[in-house]
Amino acid sequence: MDYVKLGRTGLKVSVAGLGCGGPSRLGMRDGASEEQCAGIIRRAFDLGVNFLDTAEVYGTEGVVGRALKGMPRDKVVISTKKKFPLDDPKDPEGETRCSIEQSLRLMGTDYIDVYHVHGVEPSEYDFAVKNVLPVLVKLRDEGKIRFIAVSEAFVDDMTHRMLARGVPENHWDVIMVGFNILNQSAARAVFPKTLAKDVGTLVMFAERKAFSNPKRLREVCAELKQKKLIDYDGDDPLAFAVGPGKASSFVDAAYRFCRYQPGAHVILTGTGSAEHLKQNIESINKPPLPDDVAGRLREMFKRVDSVTGN
């Protein structure tokens, strides 16, 4: 496992981070027990992962706590998140404190390393800064959290309007951003800003359905071609990326492309399968894609900012 410094936090983190939400929620959505899901986390530890990302809404904070029992707390970096809906903002401080106390209890820890305002849409940003950020600063001063973060609502904000505005304001030690081969807009809109402010970056959506499902990948690319956003010949638009001396699969290409994006620190991967976890971590730790392949991918999708990869 390779490790990097998570921006100005100074935290030493694995380049592969285990996402405890996503489509699988560690296998919970397929009926796996909490103990089976905790086993995925322990397997990640065995493979060198020291960064876990969860959230109140995922329902996996208790699984994290189960997996952490008996483990030295300073050997793992915990990231969790809370969504603050604008339809009932009566008591942001009380709600935040209650949520964090619940997270601490479920995970069996005295502090959270990275705490996010979760899935902030552009229209919600002012509320997050005015009403939630001051509470997080207090909780940081009290030692309940170490670093303050924000994650974007990538599905609704594929051009990163919230982060493009928020990062330069310098409130956030860490951000979570959607980025992948199909939508590289963060390379222009976000990463130059995080690099300038030394903000830690967590990459979500590196691998999604389009990469693991060839039929879906062809459909997405055909739609983009019809809109004149990309151009290619033949039926397999990314066939050039896979083969001897290149990527072993589209999924492999997806993870390696994101890993070596300047400004990217942790590439999140989520699964309920121990074997898939091992494969994904191996991809994230492989060398970069050949220059000609990576360059062609950047050129091919340089105008796309309207898909997520699902």
TORKOLGU-385459 format. One record per residue (C-alpha): x negated, y negated, z; residue in three letters. Coordinates in steps of 0.05 Angstrom, whole numbers, always signed. Layout:
// TORKOLGU-385459
+--------+--------+--------+--------+
|     c1 |     c2 |     c3 | drenza |
+--------+--------+--------+--------+
|      X |      Y |      Z |    ala |
...
+--------+--------+--------+--------+
// end
This chain:
// TORKOLGU-385459
+--------+--------+--------+--------+
|     c1 |     c2 |     c3 | drenza |
+--------+--------+--------+--------+
|     +0 |     +0 |     +0 |    met |
|    -23 |    -70 |    -17 |    asp |
|    -11 |   -127 |    +32 |    tyr |
|     -6 |   -202 |    +22 |    val |
|     +3 |   -264 |    +65 |    lys |
|    +75 |   -287 |    +65 |    leu |
|    +61 |   -359 |    +49 |    gly |
|    +53 |   -408 |   +106 |    arg |
|    +82 |   -358 |   +156 |    thr |
|    +15 |   -324 |   +157 |    gly |
|    +50 |   -257 |   +165 |    leu |
|    +13 |   -198 |   +133 |    lys |
|    +68 |   -161 |    +94 |    val |
|    +71 |   -102 |    +47 |    ser |
|    +83 |   -121 |    -26 |    val |
|   +139 |    -70 |    -25 |    ala |
|   +195 |    -88 |    +23 |    gly |
|   +253 |    -42 |    +40 |    leu |
|   +320 |    -74 |    +26 |    gly |
|   +373 |    -46 |    +73 |    cys |
|   +432 |    -72 |    +33 |    gly |
|   +442 |    -71 |    -42 |    gly |
|   +483 |    -19 |    -78 |    pro |
|   +462 |    +38 |    -33 |    ser |
|   +454 |     +9 |    +37 |    arg |
|   +402 |    +63 |    +51 |    leu |
|   +452 |   +116 |    +29 |    gly |
|   +508 |    +92 |    +75 |    met |
|   +554 |    +78 |    +17 |    arg |
|   +547 |   +150 |     -5 |    asp |
|   +567 |   +176 |    +63 |    gly |
|   +498 |   +186 |    +94 |    ala |
|   +496 |   +185 |   +170 |    ser |
|   +461 |   +131 |   +209 |    glu |
|   +406 |   +181 |   +226 |    glu |
|   +397 |   +199 |   +153 |    gln |
|   +393 |   +125 |   +135 |    cys |
|   +343 |   +114 |   +191 |    ala |
|   +302 |   +170 |   +160 |    gly |
|   +295 |   +129 |    +96 |    ile |
|   +266 |    +72 |   +138 |    ile |
|   +217 |   +118 |   +173 |    arg |
|   +196 |   +146 |   +106 |    arg |
|   +183 |    +75 |    +83 |    ala |
|   +138 |    +65 |   +144 |    phe |
|   +100 |   +129 |   +126 |    asp |
|    +88 |   +100 |    +57 |    leu |
|    +59 |    +35 |    +85 |    gly |
|   +120 |    -11 |    +83 |    val |
|   +121 |    -59 |   +141 |    asn |
|   +175 |   -108 |   +116 |    phe |
|   +249 |    -93 |   +126 |    leu |
|   +305 |   -138 |   +101 |    asp |
|   +375 |   -129 |   +127 |    thr |
|   +436 |   -174 |   +142 |    ala |
|   +496 |   -178 |   +186 |    glu |
|   +542 |   -164 |   +128 |    val |
|   +504 |   -102 |   +106 |    tyr |
|   +522 |    -64 |   +169 |    gly |
|   +453 |    -34 |   +173 |    thr |
|   +422 |    -73 |   +231 |    glu |
|   +439 |    -15 |   +277 |    gly |
|   +404 |    +33 |   +230 |    val |
|   +343 |    -11 |   +233 |    val |
|   +346 |     -9 |   +309 |    gly |
|   +350 |    +67 |   +308 |    arg |
|   +290 |    +73 |   +262 |    ala |
|   +249 |    +24 |   +304 |    leu |
|   +257 |    +62 |   +370 |    lys |
|   +189 |    +80 |   +398 |    gly |
|   +152 |    +39 |   +346 |    met |
|   +107 |    -19 |   +366 |    pro |
|   +146 |    -82 |   +350 |    arg |
|    +86 |   -119 |   +321 |    asp |
|    +77 |    -66 |   +267 |    lys |
|   +140 |    -87 |   +229 |    val |
|   +166 |   -153 |   +201 |    val |
|   +242 |   -158 |   +206 |    ile |
|   +283 |   -203 |   +161 |    ser |
|   +357 |   -211 |   +171 |    thr |
|   +411 |   -259 |   +149 |    lys |
|   +479 |   -289 |   +164 |    lys |
|   +530 |   -317 |   +115 |    lys |
|   +565 |   -381 |   +138 |    phe |
|   +632 |   -389 |   +103 |    pro |
|   +656 |   -460 |    +94 |    leu |
|   +729 |   -443 |   +105 |    asp |
|   +723 |   -442 |   +181 |    asp |
|   +662 |   -482 |   +203 |    pro |
|   +688 |   -497 |   +273 |    lys |
|   +628 |   -479 |   +315 |    asp |
|   +565 |   -466 |   +274 |    pro |
|   +520 |   -466 |   +335 |    glu |
|   +563 |   -418 |   +375 |    gly |
|   +573 |   -373 |   +315 |    glu |
|   +499 |   -373 |   +299 |    thr |
|   +478 |   -357 |   +370 |    arg |
|   +530 |   -302 |   +376 |    cys |
|   +507 |   -271 |   +310 |    ser |
|   +433 |   -273 |   +329 |    ile |
|   +447 |   -242 |   +397 |    glu |
|   +485 |   -186 |   +363 |    gln |
|   +428 |   -175 |   +313 |    ser |
|   +377 |   -173 |   +369 |    leu |
|   +418 |   -122 |   +407 |    arg |
|   +432 |    -78 |   +347 |    leu |
|   +359 |    -77 |   +326 |    met |
|   +332 |    -69 |   +397 |    gly |
|   +285 |   -128 |   +393 |    thr |
|   +273 |   -194 |   +429 |    asp |
|   +260 |   -234 |   +366 |    tyr |
|   +271 |   -236 |   +291 |    ile |
|   +212 |   -252 |   +246 |    asp |
|   +250 |   -283 |   +188 |    val |
|   +322 |   -308 |   +194 |    tyr |
|   +360 |   -330 |   +133 |    his |
|   +421 |   -372 |   +119 |    val |
|   +450 |   -319 |    +73 |    his |
|   +473 |   -328 |     +1 |    gly |
|   +476 |   -403 |     +0 |    val |
|   +511 |   -431 |    -62 |    glu |
|   +495 |   -501 |    -88 |    pro |
|   +560 |   -528 |    -60 |    ser |
|   +543 |   -499 |     +9 |    glu |
|   +473 |   -527 |    +15 |    tyr |
|   +490 |   -592 |    +49 |    asp |
|   +530 |   -554 |   +102 |    phe |
|   +471 |   -506 |   +113 |    ala |
|   +422 |   -564 |   +124 |    val |
|   +468 |   -607 |   +166 |    lys |
|   +502 |   -555 |   +210 |    asn |
|   +461 |   -491 |   +210 |    val |
|   +388 |   -512 |   +203 |    leu |
|   +386 |   -553 |   +268 |    pro |
|   +412 |   -492 |   +306 |    val |
|   +358 |   -448 |   +275 |    leu |
|   +305 |   -498 |   +295 |    val |
|   +330 |   -493 |   +367 |    lys |
|   +329 |   -417 |   +365 |    leu |
|   +259 |   -418 |   +336 |    arg |
|   +237 |   -463 |   +393 |    asp |
|   +269 |   -414 |   +442 |    glu |
|   +230 |   -356 |   +411 |    gly |
|   +291 |   -319 |   +384 |    lys |
|   +267 |   -327 |   +313 |    ile |
|   +198 |   -341 |   +285 |    arg |
|   +211 |   -368 |   +215 |    phe |
|   +270 |   -401 |   +181 |    ile |
|   +293 |   -378 |   +112 |    ala |
|   +347 |   -385 |    +60 |    val |
|   +371 |   -336 |     +7 |    ser |
|   +407 |   -355 |    -56 |    glu |
|   +473 |   -328 |    -83 |    ala |
|   +440 |   -304 |   -147 |    phe |
|   +503 |   -274 |   -178 |    val |
|   +536 |   -343 |   -175 |    asp |
|   +473 |   -385 |   -183 |    asp |
|   +432 |   -351 |   -238 |    met |
|   +395 |   -416 |   -254 |    thr |
|   +373 |   -426 |   -181 |    his |
|   +403 |   -495 |   -171 |    arg |
|   +404 |   -487 |    -95 |    met |
|   +331 |   -465 |    -89 |    leu |
|   +307 |   -516 |   -140 |    ala |
|   +336 |   -570 |    -95 |    arg |
|   +321 |   -538 |    -28 |    gly |
|   +249 |   -516 |    -33 |    val |
|   +220 |   -586 |    -44 |    pro |
|   +256 |   -610 |    +18 |    glu |
|   +209 |   -564 |    +57 |    asn |
|   +259 |   -539 |   +109 |    his |
|   +249 |   -466 |    +93 |    trp |
|   +188 |   -423 |   +110 |    asp |
|   +213 |   -365 |    +67 |    val |
|   +263 |   -359 |    +10 |    ile |
|   +297 |   -300 |    -25 |    met |
|   +304 |   -307 |   -100 |    val |
|   +334 |   -266 |   -156 |    gly |
|   +282 |   -250 |   -210 |    phe |
|   +273 |   -195 |   -261 |    asn |
|   +252 |   -182 |   -333 |    ile |
|   +320 |   -202 |   -361 |    leu |
|   +326 |   -267 |   -322 |    asn |
|   +259 |   -299 |   -310 |    gln |
|   +285 |   -369 |   -299 |    ser |
|   +257 |   -370 |   -228 |    ala |
|   +187 |   -371 |   -259 |    ala |
|   +204 |   -441 |   -283 |    arg |
|   +254 |   -467 |   -232 |    ala |
|   +230 |   -437 |   -166 |    val |
|   +160 |   -407 |   -162 |    phe |
|   +121 |   -470 |   -180 |    pro |
|   +157 |   -505 |   -122 |    lys |
|   +145 |   -449 |    -72 |    thr |
|    +72 |   -447 |    -91 |    leu |
|    +66 |   -522 |    -81 |    ala |
|    +97 |   -517 |    -11 |    lys |
|    +65 |   -449 |     +7 |    asp |
|   +134 |   -419 |    +18 |    val |
|   +139 |   -344 |    +27 |    gly |
|   +180 |   -310 |    -28 |    thr |
|   +221 |   -247 |    -26 |    leu |
|   +243 |   -221 |    -95 |    val |
|   +312 |   -188 |   -101 |    met |
|   +344 |   -159 |   -164 |    phe |
|   +276 |   -136 |   -190 |    ala |
|   +309 |    -71 |   -210 |    glu |
|   +383 |    -65 |   -225 |    arg |
|   +431 |    -22 |   -265 |    lys |
|   +407 |    -45 |   -333 |    ala |
|   +338 |    -17 |   -321 |    phe |
|   +359 |    +51 |   -294 |    ser |
|   +415 |    +60 |   -345 |    asn |
|   +389 |    +57 |   -417 |    pro |
|   +460 |    +50 |   -444 |    lys |
|   +473 |    -11 |   -400 |    arg |
|   +406 |    -41 |   -419 |    leu |
|   +423 |    -36 |   -493 |    arg |
|   +491 |    -68 |   -480 |    glu |
|   +461 |   -127 |   -441 |    val |
|   +408 |   -139 |   -494 |    cys |
|   +459 |   -134 |   -550 |    ala |
|   +502 |   -187 |   -515 |    glu |
|   +441 |   -232 |   -508 |    leu |
|   +423 |   -221 |   -581 |    lys |
|   +493 |   -239 |   -603 |    gln |
|   +487 |   -304 |   -564 |    lys |
|   +420 |   -316 |   -600 |    lys |
|   +382 |   -318 |   -534 |    leu |
|   +336 |   -260 |   -553 |    ile |
|   +316 |   -226 |   -618 |    asp |
|   +291 |   -155 |   -631 |    tyr |
|   +295 |    -99 |   -683 |    asp |
|   +319 |    -28 |   -672 |    gly |
|   +363 |     +3 |   -619 |    asp |
|   +315 |     +4 |   -560 |    asp |
|   +297 |    -69 |   -544 |    pro |
|   +245 |    -53 |   -490 |    leu |
|   +215 |    +10 |   -521 |    ala |
|   +149 |    -27 |   -531 |    phe |
|   +140 |    -31 |   -456 |    ala |
|   +140 |    +44 |   -444 |    val |
|    +88 |    +95 |   -464 |    gly |
|    +16 |   +117 |   -453 |    pro |
|    -24 |    +61 |   -421 |    gly |
|    +40 |    +22 |   -409 |    lys |
|    +99 |    +33 |   -362 |    ala |
|   +124 |   +103 |   -348 |    ser |
|   +197 |    +80 |   -350 |    ser |
|   +239 |    +17 |   -354 |    phe |
|   +245 |    +19 |   -278 |    val |
|   +170 |    +23 |   -272 |    asp |
|   +162 |    -36 |   -319 |    ala |
|   +214 |    -76 |   -280 |    ala |
|   +179 |    -69 |   -213 |    tyr |
|   +109 |    -81 |   -241 |    arg |
|   +131 |   -143 |   -279 |    phe |
|   +159 |   -175 |   -216 |    cys |
|   +101 |   -154 |   -172 |    arg |
|    +51 |   -195 |   -211 |    tyr |
|    +93 |   -257 |   -221 |    gln |
|    +52 |   -315 |   -191 |    pro |
|    +86 |   -337 |   -127 |    gly |
|   +120 |   -271 |   -113 |    ala |
|   +101 |   -240 |    -46 |    his |
|   +148 |   -183 |    -28 |    val |
|   +187 |   -142 |    -80 |    ile |
|   +248 |   -113 |    -47 |    leu |
|   +271 |    -43 |    -64 |    thr |
|   +332 |     -8 |    -36 |    gly |
|   +354 |    +65 |    -42 |    thr |
|   +385 |   +122 |     -4 |    gly |
|   +336 |   +172 |    -34 |    ser |
|   +268 |   +187 |     -4 |    ala |
|   +242 |   +209 |    -72 |    glu |
|   +266 |   +146 |   -107 |    his |
|   +236 |   +105 |    -52 |    leu |
|   +168 |   +138 |    -63 |    lys |
|   +172 |   +126 |   -138 |    gln |
|   +192 |    +53 |   -130 |    asn |
|   +136 |    +39 |    -81 |    ile |
|    +86 |    +73 |   -127 |    glu |
|   +109 |    +28 |   -184 |    ser |
|   +103 |    -36 |   -142 |    ile |
|    +32 |    -16 |   -123 |    asn |
|     +9 |     +0 |   -194 |    lys |
|    -35 |    -48 |   -235 |    pro |
|     -2 |   -102 |   -277 |    pro |
|    +30 |    -84 |   -343 |    leu |
|    -18 |    -94 |   -402 |    pro |
|    -24 |   -167 |   -421 |    asp |
|     +8 |   -156 |   -489 |    asp |
|    +68 |   -121 |   -459 |    val |
|    +78 |   -173 |   -403 |    ala |
|    +68 |   -230 |   -452 |    gly |
|   +119 |   -201 |   -501 |    arg |
|   +170 |   -192 |   -444 |    leu |
|   +160 |   -265 |   -423 |    arg |
|   +168 |   -290 |   -494 |    glu |
|   +228 |   -246 |   -509 |    met |
|   +270 |   -269 |   -449 |    phe |
|   +243 |   -339 |   -439 |    lys |
|   +310 |   -372 |   -455 |    arg |
|   +354 |   -326 |   -413 |    val |
|   +385 |   -351 |   -348 |    asp |
|   +455 |   -321 |   -352 |    ser |
|   +448 |   -249 |   -329 |    val |
|   +429 |   -213 |   -264 |    thr |
|   +409 |   -144 |   -290 |    gly |
|   +473 |   -110 |   -266 |    asn |
+--------+--------+--------+--------+
// end
